[in-house]
Amino acid sequence: MTQRKRIVIVGGVAGGASAAARARRLSEEAEILLFERGRNVSFANCGLPYHIGGVIPERKSLLVQTADGLRKRYNIDVRTRHEVLKIDRAARQVVVRDLESGQEFTQPYDALILSPGAEPIRPPIPMSGGRIMTLRSLEDMDRIKQVVDAANPGRAVVVGGGYIGLEMAEALRERKIETTLVELLPQVFAIADPEMVVPLHQQLRQNGVDLRLGQSVKAVRQGEGDRLNVELSTGESIEAGLVVLAVGVKPEAALAREAGLEIGSAGGIVVDEHMRTSDENIFAVGDVVESAHIVSGQRSLMPLAGPANRQGRIAADNAFGRPSAYRGGQGTAVCKVFDLTIGLTGLTEKQLVRAETPHEKIYVHPSSHAGYYPGAVPMSLKLLFDPKDGRILGAQAVGARGVDKRIDVIAVAQRAGLTVRDLTDLELSYAPPYGSAKDPVNYAGYVASNALDGDVLLAHYDQVANPRADQVLLDVRTAPEVKAGTIPGSLHIPVDELRGRLGELPRDKEILAFCQVGLRGYLACRILSQHGFRCRNLTGGYKTYLAFRDCQGPDRGTAAPLPKPPASFDGPRGGKPAPQNPAQASDGCCAGGASSSGAACCGGASATAQVVREIDARALQCPGPIMRLHDELENLRPGQAVRITTCDHGFAADVEAWCAATGNRLLDVARNNGTVSAAVARGLPQPSPVPHSTADAERHKSILVFNGDFDKAMASFIIANGAAAMGSKVTMFFTFWGLNVLRRREKVAVRKTLIERMFGWMMPRGADKLGLSKMNMGGMGLRMIKGIMRKKHVASLGELIDSARRAGVRMVACSMSMDLMGIKREELIDGIEEGGVAAYLGSAQEGHVNLVM
């Protein structure tokens, strides 16, 4: 009689329980034993934070399978509270301790399946106090919930911004507990690329989480009673009633390591495609193993429930000699952060850069479903692909709805070996409540295919943030959009006017075109390229530019900043309702001043405003709500207000920046069930050139430059750049000898009279040819000062001029002086306006500071 096969499994939950169930389905005769150190053999550990937050009310809902259930249904010998201490590979047996009785015994095996999982990382810092907790088991959850359920538990500090940290921060805020989230990196959800998590940062703060990025916890010390003192790297100390450590997990591989099994570079057990370890009789599955990634081929840890379940099944197959292979992981994952969802599959750009893998990327910002059907919300999708063959390398998406569906579709396409061109051919389900005729996945495929086929050249953030001297930025959006913010130094020609204004663009420079999300920029590039211009389109448009700018620091650039929520905004889920008729702003805005939230007031209108119209903009996506708001306010009297409701989660930031730029008054902003509602009152007509207030005037500087000496030109541009960096509007007016600063260095073929040519011969041609006002000594003094500037790392005059242009400094050449001195428009550098004395006086009247150089 054939001896029964004995299968021993170490650890339950996803991998171990799946292996046990599969083993029994394959053999009714086998002896199957499962040892689990904890009290529960299979539970939904991904659901633990949601029970703490009250979303999953019943604890028993988290029990996927009980020990008794496995015994009855699968005839498996399940022993909870039993810990495997040692593996004797030679004897093919394990040493087990009964944690209730303390007795130890040996258990033989024919095949051993290891599924010990991973354990929480505890940072190596001084820690003392009873309320410092991790979250990995039901018992951990119970301890945290006991503290949360207590009356007035105090502030909670969550350390770490990964899956558990984010889910715990949301759970605690759902319970109305003041929460601080501390993350050492400059971003949360570190497995994603930084620009893709910017909406998560906004969402956390908007829901009342005190987000501390780029900070670490140095110590946690016992305070008075149950209180803890959390010491941060900034020197600040936070008093808390609960500290949750969520800095990550590490594979629990000590048992395998002591048995001499091969351990990988990441600390996990090395397995082959059959989940077999370096010992042919031992298999390993789940969070403890290092498996190959299908894109890179490199072994890595993927602590995810889906792969663990599949690996358990595959290990059981091979334990019985049934050929079955794990074809590698993709790292497909998704995470909920309040009203947003972020998902990803494949490799991120960070991983591709580290591996020095050639790649290209595109961004699209489509709606979750048809824009004309109410409730559509925007999502941002990033697609990474091989620039040669279009192979899909990875994808990430963030938005309020539809993210999981699109990431799953791309994950399947990637698994099947499809390219970005194949994404355009996918036939996906469509009806207005669920999707669009051109699904976001199709849309991303078209955009990537256009780049792959050479229909358009792509520009990225680093190029538009620091354009070369032979590049010029072109904003092709509408005027109301530009008022809400643009990339510094950009020219502005709406795409609908582009064909008739091609003469305003330089043909000797590459055009970096951009719109709000990329579509109009693409159309502009198609127009320009077919008229002989060199052009690139900023993929993802201004929306992606803002994400990059904000992930690199709030002070980067001079585009409209993302403001704090108005004073009326209240916590998660929108809190208190926004006021209706009449809209009251007495606490947040006063006549002729600025609101407490920083939004512009209506310049003298009453502190209260009557909402005379409700606008349902839920079917409109960015920039649609701003455009609709602009049009509606144009039909109102100063002081009258509208309330606009949209599903665009970025609208709260957009509307405040737009109001600040246009002089309209933001009364309140509220969030409710995934929508944003804002009340905006029309401001008084903006008188010109008289400023609205002293504060407005102090932000406008005028500089008159009529000297062509190098040192005086340097001083002018140093002051201009400094003022622009401080947020001031700067106008520089160049007249007489100051015009030489603006001349091109190369000779330009233009028609001139003899006198004009003589002037041109005698005057310096451009910034590089200027002399010193004193101690020039035939140019030797100039060479000396330039040498000192290089040693001291002082920017050159040419660099200062370029910097001023990028910062949006307005440069005006005196038309009368140009005519007198024979200087032609073609001889000046790009981006220079022409004007007369009225242009200077108008600018001078607007400003508070006027300098004559």
C-alpha positions, 0 to 999 in steps of 0.5 A, spaced: 500 500 500 502 506 497 504 511 503 500 517 504 504 524 502 505 528 508 504 536 506 506 540 512 505 548 511 508 553 516 503 559 516 496 561 514 493 567 511 493 568 504 499 563 501 498 558 506 491 557 506 491 557 499 496 551 499 492 547 504 486 548 500 489 546 493 493 540 496 486 537 499 483 538 492 488 535 489 489 529 494 484 526 498 489 521 501 494 526 503 496 528 510 496 535 510 498 539 517 498 547 517 501 550 523 499 557 525 503 561 530 497 566 531 490 565 533 487 565 526 489 561 520 486 566 515 483 573 515 483 579 511 489 583 513 488 588 508 481 590 511 484 591 518 484 599 518 477 599 515 474 595 521 478 600 526 475 606 522 468 603 522 467 602 515 467 594 516 463 594 522 463 587 524 469 584 526 467 577 524 467 579 517 474 579 517 475 572 518 476 568 511 476 561 514 477 559 521 481 553 523 474 549 525 472 550 518 478 548 514 478 541 518 470 540 517 471 542 509 478 540 507 480 535 512 486 539 514 489 538 521 490 546 523 494 547 529 493 555 531 498 557 536 503 553 534 510 556 532 515 552 527 522 553 531 527 549 526 527 545 519 531 539 519 532 538 512 536 532 512 531 528 516 525 532 513 522 534 519 520 541 523 521 542 530 514 545 533 512 549 539 505 549 542 505 556 545 499 554 549 503 548 553 510 550 551 511 543 549 516 541 543 515 536 538 518 534 531 513 533 525 516 529 519 514 532 512 515 529 505 514 537 502 514 543 506 511 549 504 513 556 508 508 561 508 510 565 514 509 572 511 512 579 513 513 582 519 512 590 521 519 594 521 520 597 528 525 603 526 531 603 531 530 609 535 528 610 543 521 608 544 517 607 551 510 607 552 504 602 552 501 605 546 506 604 540 503 599 536 503 596 529 498 593 525 499 586 522 494 581 525 487 581 528 490 582 535 494 588 533 487 591 530 483 590 537 489 593 541 488 599 536 481 599 536 481 599 544 485 606 544 480 609 539 474 607 542 476 610 548 473 617 550 478 622 548 484 618 546 488 624 543 492 626 537 494 620 533 501 620 530 502 615 524 509 613 522 510 612 515 506 613 508 505 607 505 499 602 504 498 601 512 500 608 514 495 612 509 489 607 510 490 608 518 490 616 517 484 615 513 481 610 518 483 615 524 480 621 521 473 617 520 473 617 527 474 624 528 481 623 531 486 629 530 492 625 526 499 627 524 502 623 518 510 623 518 513 620 512 521 621 511 521 621 504 518 627 500 512 623 498 507 618 501 506 612 497 513 611 495 512 605 490 509 611 485 512 616 482 512 623 486 508 627 481 503 622 481 502 622 488 501 630 489 493 629 489 494 624 495 498 630 499 492 635 497 487 630 499 490 628 506 491 635 508 484 637 505 481 631 510 484 634 516 491 630 516 497 634 519 502 631 513 509 632 515 513 630 509 521 630 509 521 629 516 522 623 521 521 621 528 527 621 532 524 618 539 517 616 542 517 617 550 512 616 555 509 622 557 504 624 563 499 618 564 497 614 557 500 620 553 506 620 548 511 625 546 513 624 539 520 627 537 521 629 530 527 631 526 525 638 526 526 639 533 518 639 534 515 634 540 508 632 538 503 630 544 499 623 542 495 618 545 497 613 540 503 612 535 502 607 529 508 604 526 507 603 519 514 604 516 514 598 512 515 590 512 520 585 512 520 578 510 520 573 516 525 569 513 529 567 519 527 560 519 529 559 512 536 562 513 537 558 519 536 552 515 541 554 510 536 556 504 538 561 499 536 568 501 536 574 496 539 581 496 532 583 499 532 579 504 527 574 501 527 566 500 529 565 493 524 561 489 524 558 482 518 559 477 515 552 481 516 556 488 521 551 490 527 553 494 534 551 494 531 545 497 527 541 492 523 538 498 521 545 500 517 551 497 515 558 499 510 563 498 507 570 499 510 576 502 517 572 504 519 570 497 523 574 492 520 572 485 521 575 478 518 581 475 515 580 468 518 587 465 525 587 468 526 580 470 529 582 476 527 578 483 524 583 488 519 582 494 512 583 492 508 583 499 501 583 495 495 578 497 493 576 489 500 573 488 500 570 495 494 566 493 496 564 486 503 562 489 500 557 494 496 554 489 502 553 484 506 550 490 501 545 492 501 543 485 508 542 484 508 538 491 504 533 488 508 533 482 503 537 477 507 542 473 505 549 474 509 555 474 509 562 477 510 567 471 512 573 475 509 579 478 507 585 476 506 589 482 499 591 480 496 594 486 491 599 488 490 604 494 484 608 497 486 615 500 479 618 502 475 620 496 481 618 491 484 612 488 491 610 486 493 604 482 499 602 478 502 596 475 509 594 472 515 598 473 515 606 475 519 611 472 524 611 478 525 604 477 526 604 470 531 610 471 535 606 477 535 600 472 538 605 466 532 602 462 530 606 456 523 609 456 518 614 454 512 617 458 506 620 456 500 623 461 493 624 460 487 627 464 481 624 461 474 623 465 472 617 468 466 616 464 463 620 458 463 628 460 456 629 458 453 624 463 453 627 470 458 625 476 464 624 471 471 626 475 478 627 472 483 622 473 491 622 471 494 616 467 501 615 466 503 610 461 511 608 460 513 604 454 519 602 450 521 608 445 523 603 440 517 598 440 512 601 444 512 595 449 508 597 455 513 598 461 508 600 467 502 605 468 500 609 474 493 612 475 490 617 480 483 619 481 476 619 484 473 613 480 475 608 474 482 608 476 482 600 478 478 598 472 484 602 467 490 599 471 487 592 471 486 593 463 493 595 462 495 590 467 492 584 462 495 588 456 502 588 459 501 580 461 499 579 454 505 582 451 501 588 448 504 594 446 501 601 446 499 601 439 495 595 441 491 599 446 488 603 441 485 597 438 482 594 445 474 594 445 472 596 452 465 596 454 461 603 453 455 606 456 455 614 458 455 612 466 461 607 465 466 610 460 467 613 454 467 611 446 474 613 447 476 609 453 482 612 457 486 606 456 485 607 448 486 615 449 493 613 452 494 608 447 493 614 441 497 619 445 503 614 446 502 611 439 503 618 436 509 619 439 512 613 437 510 614 430 513 621 430 507 625 429 509 629 435 515 630 439 514 630 447 516 635 452 517 634 459 517 638 465 525 639 466 525 642 459 519 647 460 521 649 467 528 650 464 528 651 457 534 652 453 536 659 449 534 656 443 527 654 445 521 658 447 514 656 451 507 657 448 501 657 452 495 655 447 490 655 452 484 661 453 485 667 456 481 665 462 485 659 463 492 663 463 489 668 468 489 662 473 496 661 472 501 659 467 509 657 466 513 663 467 516 666 461 511 663 456 508 667 450 500 666 449 496 665 443 490 661 443 490 655 439 484 657 435 488 663 433 494 660 432 494 659 424 493 667 423 498 669 428 504 665 426 508 671 424 509 672 432 513 666 433 520 665 432 522 661 426 529 660 429 527 657 436 524 650 438 517 651 440 515 648 447 507 648 446 502 646 452 495 647 454 491 644 460 492 637 459 495 636 452 490 635 447 490 642 444 498 642 445 498 636 440 493 640 435 498 646 436 504 642 434 501 639 428 499 646 426 506 649 427 510 643 424 506 643 418 508 650 417 515 649 418 516 650 425 520 645 430 515 644 436 514 639 442 508 638 446 508 638 453 505 631 455 499 632 460 500 639 459 499 645 465 496 640 469 502 635 469 507 641 470 503 643 476 504 636 479 511 636 478 512 643 480 508 642 487 512 635 488 519 639 488 517 644 493 511 649 494 516 655 492 518 652 485 516 657 480 512 663 479 505 659 477 499 660 481 500 657 487 495 651 490 492 655 496 490 652 502 482 651 503 478 657 505 476 658 512 469 655 511 472 648 509 471 643 514 475 636 515 473 630 511 467 629 507 466 636 507 464 637 514 459 643 515 455 645 509 456 651 504 452 657 506 446 658 500 442 664 499 445 669 501 452 667 501 455 670 507 463 672 507 463 676 514 468 671 517 472 670 511 472 677 507 472 684 508 470 689 503 476 691 499 481 687 502 483 679 502 479 674 505 482 670 510 484 664 505 488 668 501 483 669 495 481 676 492 476 680 494 471 684 490 475 690 490 470 694 495 463 690 494 459 689 500 462 683 505 455 679 503 453 677 496 447 674 493 447 667 490 443 669 484 445 662 480 446 655 481 451 652 476 451 644 475 458 643 472 459 636 474 459 634 467 465 639 465 472 637 466 478 642 467 478 647 465 471 647 463 468 649 470 473 655 470 471 657 463 463 656 465 465 660 471 468 666 467 462 666 462 457 666 468 460 672 472 461 676 466 453 677 466 452 679 473 453 685 476 459 686 481 457 683 488 452 678 485 454 671 486 454 664 483 455 657 486 458 652 482 458 645 483 463 640 479 466 633 480 473 636 479 477 635 485 482 640 483 477 645 482 478 648 490 485 650 488 484 652 481 478 657 483 482 660 489 488 662 484 483 664 479 479 669 483 486 672 486 488 673 479 481 676 476 479 680 482 473 676 483 471 674 490 471 667 493 466 666 498 466 659 500 469 652 498 466 645 500 466 638 499 461 633 499 461 626 496 466 627 491 464 634 489 466 641 490 462 647 491 464 654 491 461 660 491 464 666 487 462 673 487 463 678 481 468 683 483 468 691 481 471 693 474 478 693 475 480 700 474 487 701 470 492 704 471 490 706 478 492 699 483 486 696 487 491 697 493 497 699 496 499 691 496 497 691 489 502 696 487 508 694 491 508 688 487 509 692 481 516 694 479 518 698 473 526 699 471 528 704 466 534 702 463 538 708 458 545 706 460 549 700 456 554 699 461 555 692 463 555 693 470 549 697 470 546 692 466 548 687 471 545 691 477 538 692 473 537 684 471 539 682 478 534 687 481 529 685 476 530 677 477 530 678 485 523 682 484 520 677 480 522 671 485 519 675 490 512 675 486 512 682 483 510 684 476 516 687 473 517 691 467 523 693 464 523 699 459 530 700 455 531 706 451 537 710 448 544 706 449 540 701 454 537 698 447 544 695 446 543 690 452 537 687 448 541 686 441 543 679 438 550 678 438 550 675 431 549 680 425 542 680 422 541 682 415 536 688 415 536 694 410 539 700 413 541 707 411 548 709 412 548 713 418 544 707 421 549 702 419 555 707 422 551 707 429 551 699 428 558 699 427 560 703 433 555 700 438 556 694 442 552 688 439 549 685 445 550 683 452 557 680 451 560 686 448 558 691 453 564 695 457 564 697 464 562 704 466 569 705 470 576 701 469 574 698 463 581 699 460 580 697 453 576 691 455 581 688 460 577 691 466 571 687 463 575 681 462 577 681 470 570 682 473 568 676 468 573 672 471 572 674 478 564 672 477 566 665 474 570 664 480 564 666 485 559 663 481 555 669 479 550 668 474 553 672 467 549 677 464 546 673 459 544 668 464 540 673 468 537 676 461 534 668 460 532 668 467 528 674 467 525 672 461 523 665 464 520 669 470 515 673 466 519 679 466 516 684 461 522 687 457 519 694 453 524 697 447 523 704 446 520 705 439 523 712 438 530 710 441 530 705 436 528 709 430 533 714 432 539 709 433 537 705 427 536 699 431 531 694 427 526 689 431 529 683 427 536 685 431 533 684 438 533 678 442 526 674 442 520 676 447 521 684 447 516 688 446 516 695 443 513 701 446 513 709 447 513 713 453 506 712 455 508 704 455 513 706 461 508 711 464 503 706 464 507 701 468 510 706 472 503 709 475 501 701 476 507 700 480 510 702 487 517 702 486 520 705 479 528 705 478 532 709 473 539 705 471 
